[in-house]
Each structure stands twice: as C-alpha cells, then as structure tokens.
C-alpha cells in the first residue's frame, strides 16, 4: 500500500529516488491528512457516497492537464480495482511533479442492467481530496454477463465533462476486461444520467466521439486473448493501437503513469521512480513495452 508524502520505507531501494522539492510542502500536508484519517480501505460498504459520485452531475476542470481514470468494478475484475486504487498516492505524486496543475477524476463502471449504481463519477480534484473521492466509490459486481457499461461512461464523457483550458489532448485511462453493451436506450440514459437523447445510442460511435477530445487508452486485465472480440470492439471504438494487454495486475498503474510520463517528456524520471520500487527485470519489461508504442499513438 503506497502512502501519501515522501515515505519510502516499503520501497525496494529507499533513497534511490527523490520526489521534487517544489511540491514537498503539499506532499507533507497530504501525509498529515492521511495520518489523521487512519488506514485506507475500500471495502465493507454497501453503497457509495452518492453526493460525491452522482452521474447526473456535470463535472468540470479548469486545469490544463486533467486526467480521467475509469475502472470497471464488476465481479470479473476480482481484486484488480483495489490494486489500482491502492496506488493512487503514487500516481498523483509522480505525475503532479511533471504538471503541477494536474487534476484527476475517477469513474467506477458497472452494469446498468443489474446494478443500482452502474456508473459513478467523482469531481476533478488534487492531493488527498482524491482519496476521499475514491473511498466514495462502490463496486456492486455486475450482472454476470460479459458486456459492461463502458458505453454509458462514453455518453457521460461526451455530455457531462466540461474542460476549459487543456494544454494538449488530455489522457483518459480505462481499466477493464470485457466488451461493452452495443447500445443504450433513451430510457436508460435518462434514468441514469438525466440526459435526453433521440433513439438508441451506439456505444462504439459514442467512444469514437470521446476519442476526438481525449487521449483514450484501454488497459486490459491479464488473461485476455489478443485480437479477440473484445479487442476488436475496442479497436473500432478508440483504435487498435490504444489497447494494451497488461501482463501483471500490479503493473497496471505503472503502465498508465509511464504512458503519460513518456508523452510529457519525463520517461527518465519515471524509470528512476520505478527502479526504486521494483526489480530491474520488472522495470525493464514495463519500460520496453511503453517505448515500443508508436509516438503518434501517444499524441492522440
């Protein structure tokens, strides 16, 4: 479990990396808040903190560098969402060194056909406030069928995320393992998002529109078969080059950070950060995979 602040006692090579001095006071403030709050947990709840995740709300960011991290929280994902959530401090503290105005919004994706809370989205925020937003999320488990409601999130992203001053194409990282429902009805969209649409919404086309504004990546849980129906649907939605098969679940957030760090010209710092935490063989595998991606894919 990664902590807020500069503590690296549980890193493989403590002292082999130093966060930047410019944000040291902010990290200390976050660490003090975390200590007062007590141990982090994302378990043992039977509902979300609805005021913080209500998908009928519009969210907005004035940051030049907004980031959205969307996680499938249905049953097939097992414990992978917790692996991702527990690396929140690391993700934010690393990336906010590169772009200090970084703001992050989280989404939890479920199944509109079975879940009471099939889409949950938090406001954009920074620092320790992000942890409070993550704790507001709740995973119900989905309905047991393969498709989930990634497409409903695409509708939300089109209509209810407002950006005002982005520096370049902002990143949207989607962690998942399956395909999406092909369509959503006007009734489903109205009930969940309070949006009026005319006719069924084609979810692949909805993602195609989102990908015109966001640098969307689908980071797929280990175990999937490359080129299968899931890959083909996502390739049509966001582009084949934007689908990444993660080889080890704990490396998911590292891969997301590395993608962004490379695009922001901070790959050397990211590699040093990761080497302080992991075996060289693990680091080399992640870095090689990221560097093998065509640069044009990172730009859009």
Helices and strands as residue ranges (DSSP letters): G 21-23, H 24-37, H 50-53, E 59-61, E 66-72, G 75-77, H 80-85, H 88-98, E 103-109, E 119-121, H 129-136, H 150-160, E 161-163, E 170-176, E 183-184, H 186-193, E 201-202, H 203-210, E 214-220, H 229-238, G 240-242, E 243-245, G 249-251, H 252-263, H 267-275, H 280-291, H 295-299
